[in-house]
């Protein structure tokens, strides 16, 4: 938490031009309320949720019938219903534009580049909708896609939503079992894939994986041409068809949108699955749309025609978040592949060429750019970039500083945090408030976020559990294959009665911001004192010798000791001097309690497909326990490095 001045502050002139200020004035007139500042408006948004969310619906121009009631059973989180009388269609609200202007721009590393206009997107959705209906796909049916982040994927999702089907996706780098662990639970009526993809300049053929997965799913297969031979792959499948074969029989025409209840499912997302078969998290069309419109319009200030980019795969909820940018009329800039192919400038080249207004990425990417020596502020024209967002893991204070020193000195940096569970953010950026080093700016409007201790009491000045004390629209509708709701209740509501427990270890700051210290289930507990792993990473990953690290608690002599594994930068070795330097850095920068008992060098650190390191999986391996689902990992072989280490026996 910074003791210095803010890194960025919006000027009064900038504040007055934001959609958020315009919305505050509009709501003030509508409800006869005085909102002298953001804090008073935030308080109203959580105390008068029916009025607030109704205002978001109207001000953002959601297409549909709102109905008479905005909130039902609002005091019972599991029974709460938002807009119980409403009807709408998610896809209709995404297809906001027409004409020759860009709706989607795509780059697949340096191999493929093309763009779709709004008219092209509409035409493809129309043809796909007809093809889906011809297959008998309708309301509530599942459409599953193992696809890159490309325009065809967006079109398929929108077409599915237009008829009330439920969309679920993962990225093509998932292993065969990882795909089946997800899609095998939801029984899709159509499986969409591509023929191959590029990663780090290399062609990755998907033929064998697609054949194996399709044999188990037993659904018709749509093969999208990208980096391989779609025709040959489709011909080798009993029910395979290429994109051209699938859509050619249909002429583009008017899209027919199914009017559906607010709570009708639109997405099935999956938990990471590192502790067992992934949970199938079902999100509603209305809740997702309303929450994303609020975040895009009010927190991110996105206006029609702006370029919105997020570095994400289709297996991460940030893809779902990105696609909703169509609802505010943004042009989506899509990228598939490695962010360092052909080199570390590729995303900044893209941002410069297409004049991104918003660039979203991960904290790990920002740190990797910092350590690579790339300084985009000196090499790229990023004059159109006004907002840079970071998520996936806590952004370190040094990451905050690097953004302003190495990327753009006058950008609004919004560190954000939420997740798959809510397909959105609990805490995120605020265009009306300063950015302080190391701090997320604050809670999202309409979300009663707080930090509680183990006794269920709100705390300030100390770490605790991130909770939400009132229901919100983007809570999951349910978990798939959880008919009595037991898994759902267990995931969020067993820790505190009638309060959402999110599983993040967090802390309020003196500026009413939030610091996320890591996942609660990964916090360390030496001597009975809870320590967030992010506090250790923030120190050790500043050191030029350390490329990255992972920290766990090892059961030891009736207590827990802190063990730090480090992957070193090229040319460095872990000798006694470096171990002492690491411990000193942590002792001075964090506290003596954070200092690891052991520092051990490893060649690789296991991570999920979205780049999150997996402390729990490493902890299980160290303790000789099986890791239940290695298929969730991008590099499962890395776990073998942690088994039976001699250094952990003393």
N, C-alpha and C positions, 0 to 999 in steps of 0.2 A: 504494500500500500504506500502510495507516494506521500512524501513529506514536502515535496516541492510543488510548484504550480502545475496546472493542467498542461497536457501535451497539445490539446486542441480545444478551442471554444468557438461556438457559433457566434457570428456577429449578430447584433440586433436586426440588421437588414436581412441576413440570411434566415434568421428565425421567422421573421414575418412572412417570408415567401414559402414556408414549408406547408405541405398538405396538413400536417398535424395542427398548426396554428389555425388554419382555415377551418378545420374540423371542430376545434375547440370553440371558435366563435359561432359556428353554425349550431353546435349543441347548446351553447349558452343562450342563443336566441330561441331555440326550439323549446327548451325546458325552463326558461326564465331563471337560470342559475348563473352565478358569478364565478368565473374561474380565473382568478388573478395570476395563477402560475400553473406549471405542469403538475406540481405535487397535489394541488387541490383538485385538478382534473383526474389524476390517477385515483385519488381517494374516492371520488364520485364513481369512477368506472368499476370499482370493486364493491362499493356499497349499494349502488343502484344498477345492478347488472342487467336487469331487464331493459331499462332505458338505454344503457350504454350499447348493448349489442344490437338493439333495435335501431339505434342511431347509426351504427356501423353499416348495418344492412342498407338503410336508406341512403346514407351519404355516399356509399361506395356503389350504389346503383345495382344491387344484386337483382338479376332477372328471376322472377318467380313470384309466387303468392306468399306473402309473409304470414298471413293469418292474424288472428286477434291476440294470441298469447305469445309472449317472448320467453317466458320462463315458467316452469311448473315444478313443484316440489323442490324449490331452490335450497332448502335447508338440509336436504339429505343427498350427499354427493352421489351415491349409487342410484338414487331414484330420480335425480334431476333430469328434466327434459327441456332443451332449448327449442323454441319455435315448434311446438308439438302439432300445430295446425298447418304448418307451411308445406309448400311443394315447390320444387325447383329441379333443375338439371345442372349437374356440375359442368358438363361439356359445353352447354350453351353459354355459361358464364366465362369459359375460357376463350371461346372463339369470338373475341370482341372486335377484331379488326376485319377489314376487307381491303381489296385493292392489291396493287403491285408492290407495296412496301414490304420490307423484310419482317417476317414473323420468326423465322428460325435461321440461324447461321451456324454452320458446322465445320469443324476441323478435326480430322483424325490424324493426330501427330502432323508430320509434314508429308503425309501420303495422299490425303483426300481433303477436298475443300469444296463445299457447295452451300447454297442458300435456298430457302423456300419463302415465297411470298405468302401473305395472308390468304390470297385466292388459291394458291397451290395447296396450302394446308387444308383449307375447307374442302377442296376437291378430293384430296386423298381421304379425308375423314368420311366424306359422303360415300365414296366407293367401298371403303372398309366397312362402314356401317351396313351397307347392303350385303356384303360378303359374310359378315358376322351373322346377320339375320338368316341368311341362306343356310348356314350351318346349324341353325336352331338355337343360337346363343341369345339369351334374353335376360330379364331382370334376375339378379342374384347369382347368375352363372359366373364362374371364374375364368379369366383369361390370364395366362401366365407367360412371361417373357424373360428369356435369357438373352439380353440385348446390350449392345453398347449405347452410350448416350448420344443418340443421333436422331434426326428429324422423323424417321420412320417410326421410332419408338414412341415419340410424342403423339404422332398421328394415331397409332394403334390404341394408346391409352385413352385419348379423347373419344375415339370411335366406340370403345368399350363403354365408357361412362355415358355416352349419349343414349345408349339403350338400357342403361341400368345394370350392366355387367360389372363385376368387381375385378379390378386390376391388381396384379401382383408381379413384381419383377426382381431380377437379380442380374448381376453382371456376368459376362461370359467367362471370366477367369475363375468362377466357382468350380470346384471339383464336381465330378459326377454325383457323389454321395451328398455333397452340400446342396446341390440343386434338388435332389430327390427328398432330402430332409425337409425342404421348404415346400416345394410344389406337390410332393407326394401326399401332404396332409390336406390339400385343398381341392383335389380332384378337378383340375381345369378342363374346360371344354375345348380349349385351343392352346397349343404351345407354340409360341413365336420365338424364333431364334435367327441368328445370322450364320453365314458360312465360315466366318473366321474374323479375326480382328488383329490390329497392330498393337504391339506393346514394345516400347524401347527400340523401335525400328525393325522388329522382327515379326514376321507373319505367324500368327497362332491359328493353326487349323482346328476347326471344331467338329469335323465330320464324325470322328469316333465317339466323342462325348454326346453329340446330338442323337446318334443312333442308339446309344445305350440308354439315355434318358427317355427317349420317345418310346422305347419298348416297354418301359415300366409305366409311364404316364398313360399310354394308350389313347392319346388325344390326337386329332389332326394337327399337322405341323405346318406352319407358315415359315418359309426360309427367305430371309431378307438378304439380298446381295450386298456385300461390303468388301471383304478382303480375300475371298476364296472363289469357289465354283458352286454357286447356289443351285444351278440347274442339275448338276450331278448329284449333289447332296439330296435335293428334293426327290429326284428320281429313285434314289436308293431307299427311300422311306415308303412304307405301304400307303400312308396318307399324306405324303409330303407334297407341297405346292410352293412354287416360287412366288414372290410378290406379284410379278406380272401375271402369272397364271391365276392367282387368287383374286386380283382386282380387275383384270381385263374385261370380264363379262359385264361390268357395271359402268354406267355413265354417271358422271358427277351431276348431282342435282341438289335439291333442297334437303338439308339435314333434318331429320325428324327427331325431336328431343322428347324422351320419356319424362313426364312430370312425376317426381318421386318425393317421398317424405324427406324432411330435413335429415333424419337419422339413417337414411338408406345408406348401406355400405358402398364406398367407392374404392377403397384400397385395403389390401391385406399386406402389412409390413411384418418383418420378422425380427425378433431379438437376435443378438449376435450368435447365440447358440453355443458359446464356449463352455457352458455348464450342462449341456444336454440338448435334446432336440429343440430347435428354435420355437419360441412361442409365436403363434400367428395372431398378430394384433390388428383388429379390424377397425378402420376409421370411417367416419361418416362423411358423406358429400357436403352436407351443410356446415358441419363443424370445421372441416378442413378448409373449405372455401372462406368462411367468415374469418377464421383465425389468420389465414394467409393474406387475405385482403388487408386486414388490420396491420399485419407486420410489414407488408410491402408498401402500402400507401402511407401509413402513419409513422412507423418506426424507421423505414428505409427511404421515405419520400420519393418513391418511384412514380414517375408520370408517364403517360403514353408516349411511345417512340423512343424511350431511353433503352440503352443496351444493358442487359442484365446477364451476368456470367456467374456461374458457380462451378468450381472444379469438383465434380462428383461423378460417381458411377450410378447405375440404375439399381444397385443394391443398397444404397444409402438413402435415408429419408430426405437428405438435402436435394435429391433429384425431384422428389414430389414437391418440395418447397419451391424449387426453381421453376418447375413447369407452371405453377400457379401464377407466375409473373405474367402469363398471357392475359390473366383476368384484369390486370391494370393496364393492358395495352403495351407492355414492354416487348422489345425484341429480345428473344432468348439467344444467347451465344453458347453453343454446345461444344464440348471438347471430349474426345475419347482418346485414351492412351496415357503414356507417361508424361508427367509435367516437366521431365528433363530430357525429352526427345524432340529434336536432335540435341538440344542442350538446355541449360537452365533458363534461357531467355524466352522460351517458346510461349509461355502464357503472357509475358509482358509484350512480346511482339504482337500477339493476338489483341491484347488490350489497346495497344497503340494503333494498330491497323483499323480496328473496328470502333474505336473511341468508346470503350466501356464507360458507363456511368457508375456501375456497381461491379466490383470484383469480389467474389467470395471464394474462400479457400480454407485450408486447415492450419492449425497452429504448427503442426509438424512441417508443413510446406514452408511457412514463413521462416522457421528456424533453419531449415535446410538451405534456403536461399541466403540467409544471413551467413551461414558457415561456408557457403560456396564462394564467397567473395564477390558475388554479383551485386551491383548497386544500381538498380533500375532508375533511380532519381538522376543519375549521371548519364544514362545511355538511352532512355526512352522518353518520348513525349506522352505523358499521362495527364495532360491538362484537362481532359474530360472526366477523369476519374474523381468522383466526389465522395464515394463510400467504399471502404474496404472492410469486409466482414471475415471473421475467423471463428471456426468451431472445430469440433472433433475431439479436442482435449483443451485443457486450460492454456491460454496464451501467456507465456512468461512475461514478467516486466521487461526483460531484455528484448523480447519479441515486440512489445509495444514500442520501445525506443527505436528499434530497427526500422519499423514501418515509417516513422517520421524522419529518421535520419537517412534511410537507404532507399525508400520507395517514393514517398511524397510527403512533404512537410505540412501541407495544408489539407490533407484528406481527413474525413471523418472515419476513424477506426472504431468498428463496432465488434467487440468480442461478444459472441452469443452462445447460449447453452440451453438445451432442451432435450430433444431426442426423438427416437423412433416411437416411444410410448405416447407422445402427444403430437407427433408429426409437425412440430413447430418448436417455439422457444418459450421457456419460462422467463429468462433474463436475456436482455439484448440491448441494442443501441437506442439512443434517444437523441434526435436532432436538435433538441432545445437545451441540452446540458453539456458540460465539458467532459472531455475524456481524461481520466487520471491513469497514470502508469500502473498497469497490473490489475485494473479494475473493470469489470463489466458495469455498464452505466446504470442498470437497474431493471426492475421487473417489467414485464409487458403489461400494457393496458388491459384491464379486465381480469387480471390474474392476481389472486390474493396470495402472493408469494411471501414466505417468511423463513426464518432459520430457528429451529427448535433444538433444545437439549434433549437428553435421553428421557427426561421426565415429562416431556411434552410441553415445555414452557418456552416462550419466545426469548431469544438471547441476543444481546448486542455486545460487541467487543470480545466475543469468543466464538469458536467454531461449533457447528452443529449440523443438523440434518436439514436439507432443503425440502420444504413442504409447500403445499398449496391448500389453503384452508377453506376454499369455496369451489364449487363446481365450475367448470369452464367448457366451452363448446367443443374443443378438440380432444376431450377425453375419449378413449376408445369406446366404441359401441359395445365391444365384447372381445373375447378371444375365440378364434375358430376352434371347434371341437372342445368346447368348454360349456356344456349345456346348463350346468347348475351355477356357473360363474365362479366356481371355487378358485380356479387359477388366477382369474382376474382380481378377485378380492385379495388373494394371497400376495399378489405382486405389488399392490399399491396401498392397501387399507388395513393390513394386519398390524402394522407398527403403531399407528395412531388411529383412534376411533374417528371415523367420518372425516378424515384428513388425508389428502394425497401425500404419500411418502415417495420421494423421487429417487432416493439412493445416491444423492450427491452430498459430499461433505463441503459445507459452505460457511461463509462469514460475511456479515454486513461490514461496510467500511464507514468511516466518518463522513463520507460524501453521499451516503445512502446508496452506494454501489454494492456490488457483490463480488467476492472472490470465491471461485470454485477450487477446492483443494484436492479434487480427485473423487473417485467413486467411494462411497461409504464402505462397500464390501472389500475394498482394497486398502483401506486405511490401516496404518500400523498401530500397534498397541503395546510398545515396550514399557514395562513398569506400570501398566494401567493407564498410560497417557496416550490419547489418540493423536496421531500425526498423519497429515495428508501427504501422499506421495508426491503431489505436484510441488510441494515446498522443497523437496529434495531435488527434483528435476530442474527447478528454476535456478538452483545453484550450480549443480554439476554440469549441466548442459551449456553453461556460459563458457566453460573452459575449452580452449581450442583443441586440447588433446582428446576430448570426449566427443564422439559423434552423436551418441544417444545412450540412454540408460533405462534400466527397469529395476524397480525396487520392490522387495517383498518382506513380509515378516516370517521368520523361520521359528517354529516351536523349538525352544532350547532351554533345558534345565528349569522346567516348570514356569517359564516365562516366554517372551517373544523377543528375538533379536532382529535387528534391521540388517538385511543383506542387500547390497547394491551390486548389480551386474552392469558392466560398462562395455560398450563397443567403442573402441578407440578410433580416432582419425588415422588415416594412413601415415605411416612413419613413426608412430608412437608405440611404446610398450609400457605395460603396467609394472613399474618397478616400485621399490619402497618409497622413493621420493615422490612419485606421482600419487601413490596411495595416501601418503601424508598430506599432499597438497589438496587432494579431493576432500579428505576429512576436515582439514582446516577451513576450506571454502564453505563446507556445509555448517561447521560449527559457528563460524563468524556470520555467515549470511542467513542461517535459519536459527538453530539453537543447538546446544550440546546434546539434547535428546534426539535430534535428528541424525546425529553422526552414526554411520553404519558400523556394525561390529565387523563386518566382512565386506571387502571390495574385491570383486572377481571379474576378470576379463572374459568376455565371450565374443564369438565371431559374428553372432546375429541375434536379433531380438524378435520374438514372434509377435505378430500383429494380425488384426482382423483385416477383412477385405477393404474396409474403409480407413485403414491406417492406424487404428487404435491398438496400443500395446496391451497385452493380455496378462496382467499381473496374477489373476486368479489361476490361470492355466499353468504359469510358471511355478506358483506356490504349490499347486497340486503335484507337479512333477518332482519338485524338491522333496516333498513329503512322501513320495512313493505312491501317490494316488493316481488312478487313471484319469486322463482328460477325456471327457465324454464325447466331444465332437470336434475332432481336429479339422474336419472339413470346413469349419467356419473360418479357418485361418488362411491367410495368404501364403504363409511359409511354414507349414506345420513341422517340417523337418528341423526347424530351429529349436523346437522343444527338446530334441534329443541332446542338445548341448548342456542341458541343465540336470540331466539324470545322473545320479551317483557321483557327483563331484566330490573329490577328496577334500577339497577346501572347506566343504560344508560339514565335515565330520569332526572338526575340532573347534 
